[in-house]
Amino acid sequence: MYITQVKLHSECYPTDRYYPFNIPTLRRTVALALKKPVAFFVGENGSGKSTLLEALTRKCGVHIWDKVKRRAGYDNPFADRLVDFIDVTWANGHVPGSLFRAETFQEMVDFLDDAALCDPGRLAYQGGHLLNTLSHGEGMFTYFQGRYHMKGLYFLDEPEAALSPASQIKFLKMLQFLAASGQAQFIIATHSPILLAYPDAQIFSFDEGHIEEVTYEETAHYRIYKQFFTDRGAYLASNQ
C-alpha cells in the first residue's frame, strides 16, 4: 500500500456553482480509507468518480497524458482545481505511477511507439510490441502487461473500454498477481461488473450523493446485470 487515506476539504471549496465543486458526491464526502491494494470507484456518469481519480493523480505527482483542450465556447477556471482541496496520506513515501484513461490511450500509443522506434529498449515497458501493430483491445492489454509489472501507484479510468469479457477476466488475474507481489496499488474507476468482481477489493460507490464503501452485491451494476440476465425480457419491458 502506498496511499492509505484521501481527505476532501469541501468546506474550503471556492464555489458551489461550477464543476467540479458542484458535484454533490464531492461536497458530502469527508474522507476515504484505502485498506486494500485494489480499490474501485463506481457510479453513474456525472457522479464524480473520474473527477476524483484525476485529482488524486495530480495530488500524487503522477504525470497526466492529455489532449489539447479546446474551450472556446466554455472556459471554466475551476475545472482542474479539485487537487488543491484534497490531501493524501502516504504509507512509506512517494512512489512513481501512471494514469490510464481510455479516452486518451490512442494518442499516448502513438507517442510510445514513436519513442520505441528511436529506442527499442522502451518496448519492454509496453509488452514488447509496437502497440499500433495490434488491435485496440490487444494493444491496451499488452500495455497493461508491460507497464504494471513495475513498482508503482496506478490510476485507471475505465480500463475495460476496449477489452472483451474474456480479456477483462485475464486483466483480473493479472491484477491478482500484481497485487499479491506487494509492488503495486491500483485505484480504478469502472462500469464493468466483471472487474468489480475482483476478490477482496474495496468498492467505493458514488451513487448515493456521497462516497460509501459497499460490497459487490450492493453495487447498482451487479443488481442491474443480475436482473437483466435473469429475465431480460421482463427487465426491458419494465424499463420502457
N, C-alpha and C positions, 0 to 999 in steps of 0.2 A: 504494500500500500504506500502510495506517495502523498496523496492528499486525503485528509480524513474528515474535513468539515468545510462547509460553504455557508457563509453568512450573507444575508441580504439586508442592507440598511435602507429599507423603504421609507423610514421616517425622514431621510435626508434627500429623497428624490427631488430633482429640481422642478418637476411639473407632474401633473396628473392628466394632462390633455394629450400628450404626444407619445408615440411609440418610442421606446419600449416601456416607458413609465406608466402608460395607461393600461397595461395588461394586468387584469385582476389577480391572476396567479402570482405574479411577481410582486404585487403590492401586499399580499396577505401571507407571505411565507417569510419566516424569520431565519431558519437555518436547515441545512441538510447534513445528516451524519452519514459519512461514507464508511462502511464497515467491510465491504467485500471488494475483491479486485475487479469485479464486473458489475456495473450499475447501468440500468436503463432509465431513460426519460421517455414517458409515453403519454400521449394525449391527443386531442383533436387538433386540427390545423388552427393556428392562431392562439394556442394555449400558452405559448412561451417557451416550449422545450428547446427548440433550436436557438432561440434568442439567448437563453441562459447558457446553453452549450458554447456558443461563440464567445460570450462574455467571459466564461471560465477559461476558455482557450487563451484569450488575451491576458487575463489575470495571471495565468501560469507562465507567461512569457513564450508561448508557442507561436511560431510564425503561421500566419493565415495566408494561404494562396487564394487570391481573389481576382475576379474580373474587374475591369474598369466600370465604375458605377456612373450611370447617366441619370442625373436628377434634374433635368431642365424644367420639368413640369412640377416637381415637388422636391424641395430641399428641406430635410429635417435635421436641424442642428443637434438633436438629441439621439440620433439613430445609433451611434456607436458608444454611447456614454454609460451604459449599464455597468461596464467594467469598473468605473470609478466608485461604484456604490456596493461592491461585493468584496469580501475577504475570503481567502482560503487558508486553511491550516495544513502545513506540510509536516509529514511524519519524520522524515530524515533528510530534509534539504531538497533543493530543486533538482529535477532530472529533465532531460530533453524529452520532446514528444512531437506529436503531429496532429493536425486536424484533417479528417477526410470529410468532404462534402460531395454528395453525388452530383450537384449542380455544376461544380467547377472541375470535376475529375478529368474531363476530356482535355481542357486547357492545360492542366497540370501534366497529363500524359505527354502532350506534345513537347513540353519543356523537358521532361525527364528523358524522353527518347533522344532529343537533340543533344542533351548533355552526355548521354551514354554513347552516342556516336563519336563524340570527341574523346571520351574517357571510358572505354569498355569496362573498366573496373566497377563503374557505377551500376552495371547490370545486376550485381549481387544484391543491390538494395531494392530491386524490383522484380525479384523472382527469376533472374537470369534471362529475361526476354525483353526485346523491344515491344512495348505494350501495344503499339499501333499495329503490330502484326497479328494480334489476337482479336477475337470478338470483344465487344464491350464488356460483357459479363466475365469472360475469361481473363481479360486484361485487369479487371478490377480485383478478381480473386488472386491472380498472380501477384499483383501489387501488395495485397494484404499479406500473402505468404512471405514475401521478401522483406517488407517493412517491419512487421510486428514481432519478428524474432529478436529485435534489438531491445535492450532495456529502455523503458520509457513510459510516458503517460500519454495515452491515446484517446482522442476525442473523435467520435464518428457520428455523422449526421446522415441517417437513412442508408446504411451500407447495403441494405437489401435491394436497392433500386434496380440493379441490373442482374441480380442473382436469381436463378431458378430455385424452386423449393429444394431440390437436391443439393444445389450449391450452398444454400442457406444452412442446411444441415452440416455440410462439410465445414462451413465457417464456424458453426457452433463447436464442432470438435476441435478446430484449431484454437478457438478461444479457451476451451478447457485445458488444452495442453499448455498454452502460453500462460494462463493464469496460475496453473499449478507450478510453473517454474519460479514464480515469485518475482519475475523480472518486469512484468507489465501490469498496468492498471488501465481499464477501459471504462469510459463513460460514453454511452451510446444512445442517441435519440432514434427511435424506430417506430414504425407502424406494423412491424411483422410479428404475428403471433408465434411464428417458428422461432425467431430469435429470442423472444420473450420467454420461451420455454427453457432457456439455459438453466441448468440445475444450480440452486443456491445463489442466484444473482439477487441483487437488490433491484426493486422496480419502484420508481417514483412516478406516481400518476399526477398529471397536471389538469385533470378533468373536473375537479370539484371546487374550483375557484381558489384553491391553494394547493401546494405540493404536499402529497402524503405518500408514505410508503405503503404498498399494497402487495398482496400475493398475486401470483399468475392468474388464478381463477377469478380474482376480483377485477381484473382489467376489463374495460369495455371491449377490447379487441378479442379476448378469449370468449366472452359471452356472445358477442355478435357472430363470430365464426362457428361456435358450437351450435347456436340456434340455426344458423344458415345451413350447416351440413346435416343437422338432424332432420330438418324438413324445409328444404329451400323453397318449395312451392308455397307453403304456408307463410314462410318468412317474407317472401316477396309480396304476397297478397296483403299481408298486414301492414306493409310499409308503402303502399301505393298512395 
